[in-house]
Amino acid sequence: MSKVTELATAQLTPSPHNVLTIELLEADDMPAVVIVTWPLKPTVLHPRRFPDAAATAVKLFAEAATTLAGIKASRLL
């Protein structure tokens, strides 16, 4: 049996195909792992929009790290 916990998710651009998701997978038969799901297609941005997309990605990883730290503090991983 396995449990998947979404740590963070964000849409990098208005396109629904540019979603970045970070999840914690805990399975009975293996150690816990973090799964980062990147968009399936390249994200194409105008240079003026790139800083916003980069900031979104950085915030997403920070949110996921903070959420994971809270999970680790409340139970053993």
N, CA, C and O atoms as CSV, one atom per row, in Angstrom:
chain,resi,resn,atom,element,x,y,z
A,1,MET,N,N,0.851,-1.180,0.000
A,1,MET,CA,C,0.000,0.000,0.000
A,1,MET,C,C,0.893,1.238,0.000
A,1,MET,O,O,1.952,1.249,0.627
A,2,SER,N,N,0.466,2.259,-0.694
A,2,SER,CA,C,1.256,3.480,-0.731
A,2,SER,C,C,0.357,4.689,-0.495
A,2,SER,O,O,-0.850,4.662,-0.739
A,3,LYS,N,N,0.998,5.747,-0.011
A,3,LYS,CA,C,0.292,6.999,0.262
A,3,LYS,C,C,1.015,8.104,-0.498
A,3,LYS,O,O,2.238,8.220,-0.416
A,4,VAL,N,N,0.262,8.917,-1.239
A,4,VAL,CA,C,0.827,10.039,-1.979
A,4,VAL,C,C,0.300,11.326,-1.348
A,4,VAL,O,O,-0.909,11.518,-1.221
A,5,THR,N,N,1.223,12.204,-0.958
A,5,THR,CA,C,0.876,13.491,-0.374
A,5,THR,C,C,1.406,14.591,-1.278
A,5,THR,O,O,2.608,14.654,-1.538
A,6,GLU,N,N,0.528,15.453,-1.757
A,6,GLU,CA,C,0.974,16.580,-2.568
A,6,GLU,C,C,1.656,17.597,-1.663
A,6,GLU,O,O,1.055,18.096,-0.713
A,7,LEU,N,N,2.902,17.897,-1.962
A,7,LEU,CA,C,3.652,18.873,-1.180
A,7,LEU,C,C,3.449,20.277,-1.731
A,7,LEU,O,O,3.359,21.238,-0.966
A,8,ALA,N,N,3.376,20.403,-3.044
A,8,ALA,CA,C,3.154,21.704,-3.682
A,8,ALA,C,C,2.871,21.494,-5.157
A,8,ALA,O,O,3.315,20.517,-5.761
A,9,THR,N,N,2.123,22.427,-5.726
A,9,THR,CA,C,1.868,22.414,-7.163
A,9,THR,C,C,1.671,23.852,-7.626
A,9,THR,O,O,1.151,24.686,-6.885
A,10,ALA,N,N,2.087,24.134,-8.849
A,10,ALA,CA,C,1.941,25.483,-9.397
A,10,ALA,C,C,1.884,25.421,-10.904
A,10,ALA,O,O,2.479,24.550,-11.538
A,11,GLN,N,N,1.159,26.359,-11.458
A,11,GLN,CA,C,1.076,26.527,-12.900
A,11,GLN,C,C,2.090,27.597,-13.286
A,11,GLN,O,O,1.989,28.741,-12.842
A,12,LEU,N,N,3.069,27.227,-14.116
A,12,LEU,CA,C,4.154,28.150,-14.467
A,12,LEU,C,C,3.714,29.251,-15.429
A,12,LEU,O,O,4.238,30.364,-15.388
A,13,THR,N,N,2.756,28.938,-16.287
A,13,THR,CA,C,2.224,29.908,-17.248
A,13,THR,C,C,0.707,29.703,-17.302
A,13,THR,O,O,0.199,28.762,-16.693
A,14,PRO,N,N,-0.017,30.553,-18.010
A,14,PRO,CA,C,-1.467,30.347,-18.119
A,14,PRO,C,C,-1.870,29.021,-18.791
A,14,PRO,O,O,-2.999,28.561,-18.618
A,15,SER,N,N,-0.977,28.423,-19.535
A,15,SER,CA,C,-1.292,27.154,-20.196
A,15,SER,C,C,-1.471,26.040,-19.164
A,15,SER,O,O,-0.642,25.892,-18.266
A,16,PRO,N,N,-2.545,25.254,-19.283
A,16,PRO,CA,C,-2.750,24.150,-18.343
A,16,PRO,C,C,-1.706,23.038,-18.483
A,16,PRO,O,O,-1.656,22.132,-17.651
A,17,HIS,N,N,-0.880,23.099,-19.519
A,17,HIS,CA,C,0.147,22.079,-19.746
A,17,HIS,C,C,1.447,22.400,-19.013
A,17,HIS,O,O,2.383,21.602,-19.057
A,18,ASN,N,N,1.525,23.533,-18.351
A,18,ASN,CA,C,2.760,23.950,-17.677
A,18,ASN,C,C,2.630,23.891,-16.165
A,18,ASN,O,O,2.946,24.853,-15.465
A,19,VAL,N,N,2.163,22.751,-15.667
A,19,VAL,CA,C,1.999,22.551,-14.230
A,19,VAL,C,C,3.184,21.754,-13.696
A,19,VAL,O,O,3.583,20.746,-14.279
A,20,LEU,N,N,3.732,22.214,-12.593
A,20,LEU,CA,C,4.832,21.553,-11.906
A,20,LEU,C,C,4.285,21.061,-10.569
A,20,LEU,O,O,3.713,21.843,-9.809
A,21,THR,N,N,4.457,19.768,-10.275
A,21,THR,CA,C,3.904,19.176,-9.063
A,21,THR,C,C,5.010,18.444,-8.296
A,21,THR,O,O,5.860,17.774,-8.884
A,22,ILE,N,N,4.974,18.591,-6.965
A,22,ILE,CA,C,5.926,17.898,-6.090
A,22,ILE,C,C,5.110,17.097,-5.076
A,22,ILE,O,O,4.265,17.645,-4.368
A,23,GLU,N,N,5.381,15.776,-5.017
A,23,GLU,CA,C,4.624,14.885,-4.146
A,23,GLU,C,C,5.560,14.023,-3.311
A,23,GLU,O,O,6.694,13.747,-3.702
A,24,LEU,N,N,5.064,13.607,-2.159
A,24,LEU,CA,C,5.762,12.646,-1.302
A,24,LEU,C,C,5.067,11.308,-1.480
A,24,LEU,O,O,3.854,11.204,-1.298
A,25,LEU,N,N,5.838,10.277,-1.837
A,25,LEU,CA,C,5.304,8.925,-1.988
A,25,LEU,C,C,5.859,8.067,-0.865
A,25,LEU,O,O,7.072,7.899,-0.734
A,26,GLU,N,N,4.950,7.524,-0.054
A,26,GLU,CA,C,5.335,6.628,1.034
A,26,GLU,C,C,4.725,5.261,0.745
A,26,GLU,O,O,3.503,5.116,0.699
A,27,ALA,N,N,5.572,4.275,0.554
A,27,ALA,CA,C,5.121,2.917,0.263
A,27,ALA,C,C,5.594,1.987,1.376
A,27,ALA,O,O,6.636,2.212,1.991
A,28,ASP,N,N,4.818,0.951,1.620
A,28,ASP,CA,C,5.168,-0.001,2.677
A,28,ASP,C,C,6.452,-0.762,2.382
A,28,ASP,O,O,7.182,-1.126,3.304
A,29,ASP,N,N,6.733,-1.004,1.113
A,29,ASP,CA,C,7.839,-1.878,0.745
A,29,ASP,C,C,9.093,-1.145,0.257
A,29,ASP,O,O,10.015,-1.775,-0.262
A,30,MET,N,N,9.131,0.193,0.422
A,30,MET,CA,C,10.306,0.948,-0.001
A,30,MET,C,C,10.401,2.249,0.792
A,30,MET,O,O,9.410,2.700,1.367
A,31,PRO,N,N,11.586,2.854,0.825
A,31,PRO,CA,C,11.721,4.136,1.527
A,31,PRO,C,C,10.889,5.234,0.845
A,31,PRO,O,O,10.601,5.160,-0.350
A,32,ALA,N,N,10.520,6.228,1.611
A,32,ALA,CA,C,9.774,7.362,1.067
A,32,ALA,C,C,10.616,8.088,0.020
A,32,ALA,O,O,11.838,8.163,0.138
A,33,VAL,N,N,9.954,8.618,-1.001
A,33,VAL,CA,C,10.631,9.374,-2.051
A,33,VAL,C,C,9.808,10.613,-2.391
A,33,VAL,O,O,8.593,10.641,-2.196
A,34,VAL,N,N,10.485,11.629,-2.901
A,34,VAL,CA,C,9.824,12.830,-3.400
A,34,VAL,C,C,9.813,12.738,-4.929
A,34,VAL,O,O,10.837,12.465,-5.556
A,35,ILE,N,N,8.643,12.971,-5.509
A,35,ILE,CA,C,8.477,12.906,-6.952
A,35,ILE,C,C,8.209,14.312,-7.478
A,35,ILE,O,O,7.276,14.980,-7.033
A,36,VAL,N,N,9.027,14.756,-8.424
A,36,VAL,CA,C,8.826,16.048,-9.075
A,36,VAL,C,C,8.325,15.756,-10.486
A,36,VAL,O,O,9.014,15.119,-11.282
A,37,THR,N,N,7.119,16.229,-10.782
A,37,THR,CA,C,6.535,16.027,-12.104
A,37,THR,C,C,6.634,17.337,-12.874
A,37,THR,O,O,5.978,18.324,-12.542
A,38,TRP,N,N,7.463,17.323,-13.904
A,38,TRP,CA,C,7.693,18.493,-14.737
A,38,TRP,C,C,6.681,18.506,-15.874
A,38,TRP,O,O,6.121,17.461,-16.207
A,39,PRO,N,N,6.433,19.674,-16.479
A,39,PRO,CA,C,5.547,19.718,-17.654
A,39,PRO,C,C,6.058,18.774,-18.751
A,39,PRO,O,O,7.264,18.595,-18.925
A,40,LEU,N,N,5.123,18.183,-19.475
A,40,LEU,CA,C,5.492,17.233,-20.524
A,40,LEU,C,C,6.098,17.916,-21.743
A,40,LEU,O,O,6.891,17.316,-22.469
A,41,LYS,N,N,5.723,19.167,-21.962
A,41,LYS,CA,C,6.238,19.909,-23.105
A,41,LYS,C,C,7.089,21.066,-22.611
A,41,LYS,O,O,6.908,21.521,-21.482
A,42,PRO,N,N,7.996,21.543,-23.417
A,42,PRO,CA,C,8.804,22.698,-23.002
A,42,PRO,C,C,7.919,23.910,-22.719
A,42,PRO,O,O,6.904,24.123,-23.381
A,43,THR,N,N,8.316,24.684,-21.742
A,43,THR,CA,C,7.634,25.929,-21.425
A,43,THR,C,C,8.328,27.051,-22.191
A,43,THR,O,O,9.514,27.309,-21.984
A,44,VAL,N,N,7.592,27.715,-23.070
A,44,VAL,CA,C,8.153,28.781,-23.893
A,44,VAL,C,C,7.685,30.117,-23.313
A,44,VAL,O,O,6.487,30.362,-23.167
A,45,LEU,N,N,8.651,30.972,-22.988
A,45,LEU,CA,C,8.343,32.249,-22.345
A,45,LEU,C,C,9.034,33.395,-23.057
A,45,LEU,O,O,10.132,33.241,-23.593
A,46,HIS,N,N,8.391,34.523,-23.055
A,46,HIS,CA,C,9.046,35.751,-23.487
A,46,HIS,C,C,10.054,36.113,-22.392
A,46,HIS,O,O,9.765,35.891,-21.216
A,47,PRO,N,N,11.205,36.652,-22.726
A,47,PRO,CA,C,12.210,36.979,-21.705
A,47,PRO,C,C,11.666,37.845,-20.562
A,47,PRO,O,O,12.141,37.737,-19.432
A,48,ARG,N,N,10.680,38.698,-20.841
A,48,ARG,CA,C,10.106,39.521,-19.764
A,48,ARG,C,C,9.278,38.703,-18.790
A,48,ARG,O,O,9.114,39.102,-17.637
A,49,ARG,N,N,8.755,37.567,-19.229
A,49,ARG,CA,C,7.926,36.718,-18.363
A,49,ARG,C,C,8.750,35.697,-17.594
A,49,ARG,O,O,8.274,35.117,-16.618
A,50,PHE,N,N,9.993,35.477,-18.035
A,50,PHE,CA,C,10.825,34.459,-17.392
A,50,PHE,C,C,11.030,34.700,-15.900
A,50,PHE,O,O,10.915,33.745,-15.132
A,51,PRO,N,N,11.327,35.918,-15.439
A,51,PRO,CA,C,11.523,36.103,-13.990
A,51,PRO,C,C,10.316,35.662,-13.153
A,51,PRO,O,O,10.493,35.099,-12.072
A,52,ASP,N,N,9.110,35.905,-13.629
A,52,ASP,CA,C,7.925,35.476,-12.885
A,52,ASP,C,C,7.815,33.957,-12.826
A,52,ASP,O,O,7.493,33.396,-11.778
A,53,ALA,N,N,8.081,33.294,-13.942
A,53,ALA,CA,C,8.029,31.831,-13.960
A,53,ALA,C,C,9.120,31.236,-13.065
A,53,ALA,O,O,8.881,30.261,-12.352
A,54,ALA,N,N,10.306,31.823,-13.107
A,54,ALA,CA,C,11.396,31.346,-12.246
A,54,ALA,C,C,11.039,31.538,-10.777
A,54,ALA,O,O,11.295,30.656,-9.957
A,55,ALA,N,N,10.455,32.674,-10.441
A,55,ALA,CA,C,10.046,32.931,-9.054
A,55,ALA,C,C,8.975,31.940,-8.608
A,55,ALA,O,O,8.992,31.480,-7.466
A,56,THR,N,N,8.045,31.611,-9.502
A,56,THR,CA,C,7.006,30.625,-9.183
A,56,THR,C,C,7.631,29.267,-8.882
A,56,THR,O,O,7.244,28.605,-7.919
A,57,ALA,N,N,8.587,28.853,-9.695
A,57,ALA,CA,C,9.249,27.558,-9.482
A,57,ALA,C,C,10.012,27.544,-8.162
A,57,ALA,O,O,9.959,26.554,-7.432
A,58,VAL,N,N,10.714,28.615,-7.848
A,58,VAL,CA,C,11.467,28.687,-6.593
A,58,VAL,C,C,10.514,28.657,-5.402
A,58,VAL,O,O,10.777,27.963,-4.420
A,59,LYS,N,N,9.417,29.397,-5.476
A,59,LYS,CA,C,8.426,29.395,-4.389
A,59,LYS,C,C,7.830,28.003,-4.213
A,59,LYS,O,O,7.582,27.560,-3.091
A,60,LEU,N,N,7.602,27.318,-5.334
A,60,LEU,CA,C,7.041,25.975,-5.278
A,60,LEU,C,C,7.966,25.017,-4.532
A,60,LEU,O,O,7.516,24.268,-3.665
A,61,PHE,N,N,9.249,25.040,-4.863
A,61,PHE,CA,C,10.200,24.166,-4.179
A,61,PHE,C,C,10.327,24.539,-2.704
A,61,PHE,O,O,10.461,23.653,-1.860
A,62,ALA,N,N,10.289,25.827,-2.376
A,62,ALA,CA,C,10.345,26.250,-0.982
A,62,ALA,C,C,9.114,25.768,-0.225
A,62,ALA,O,O,9.224,25.290,0.904
A,63,GLU,N,N,7.952,25.890,-0.840
A,63,GLU,CA,C,6.713,25.415,-0.209
A,63,GLU,C,C,6.770,23.910,0.024
A,63,GLU,O,O,6.384,23.429,1.089
A,64,ALA,N,N,7.247,23.168,-0.966
A,64,ALA,CA,C,7.348,21.715,-0.834
A,64,ALA,C,C,8.330,21.332,0.267
A,64,ALA,O,O,8.062,20.411,1.038
A,65,ALA,N,N,9.459,22.025,0.351
A,65,ALA,CA,C,10.452,21.731,1.385
A,65,ALA,C,C,9.892,22.019,2.772
A,65,ALA,O,O,10.140,21.266,3.714
A,66,THR,N,N,9.142,23.103,2.899
A,66,THR,CA,C,8.534,23.450,4.187
A,66,THR,C,C,7.470,22.430,4.588
A,66,THR,O,O,7.410,22.013,5.745
A,67,THR,N,N,6.643,22.035,3.641
A,67,THR,CA,C,5.617,21.029,3.914
A,67,THR,C,C,6.248,19.704,4.299
A,67,THR,O,O,5.795,19.051,5.239
A,68,LEU,N,N,7.287,19.300,3.585
A,68,LEU,CA,C,7.986,18.053,3.899
A,68,LEU,C,C,8.610,18.115,5.290
A,68,LEU,O,O,8.564,17.132,6.028
A,69,ALA,N,N,9.190,19.249,5.655
A,69,ALA,CA,C,9.770,19.396,7.001
A,69,ALA,C,C,8.709,19.222,8.074
A,69,ALA,O,O,8.972,18.615,9.113
A,70,GLY,N,N,7.513,19.748,7.836
A,70,GLY,CA,C,6.427,19.574,8.795
A,70,GLY,C,C,6.007,18.128,8.913
A,70,GLY,O,O,5.720,17.652,10.012
A,71,ILE,N,N,5.967,17.422,7.795
A,71,ILE,CA,C,5.613,15.996,7.818
A,71,ILE,C,C,6.690,15.219,8.571
A,71,ILE,O,O,6.376,14.353,9.388
A,72,LYS,N,N,7.955,15.525,8.301
A,72,LYS,CA,C,9.052,14.824,8.977
A,72,LYS,C,C,9.031,15.087,10.475
A,72,LYS,O,O,9.362,14.199,11.262
A,73,ALA,N,N,8.649,16.285,10.879
A,73,ALA,CA,C,8.603,16.613,12.297
A,73,ALA,C,C,7.475,15.872,13.004
A,73,ALA,O,O,7.582,15.564,14.191
A,74,SER,N,N,6.401,15.588,12.285
A,74,SER,CA,C,5.263,14.941,12.926
A,74,SER,C,C,5.320,13.409,12.903
A,74,SER,O,O,4.628,12.743,13.673
A,75,ARG,N,N,6.143,12.864,12.019
A,75,ARG,CA,C,6.293,11.392,11.964
A,75,ARG,C,C,7.628,11.039,11.340
A,75,ARG,O,O,8.252,11.863,10.671
A,76,LEU,N,N,8.055,9.823,11.560
A,76,LEU,CA,C,9.335,9.375,11.030
A,76,LEU,C,C,9.225,9.041,9.548
A,76,LEU,O,O,8.293,8.364,9.114
A,77,LEU,N,N,10.192,9.530,8.785
A,77,LEU,CA,C,10.265,9.178,7.371
A,77,LEU,C,C,11.556,8.451,7.118
A,77,LEU,O,O,11.831,8.056,5.984
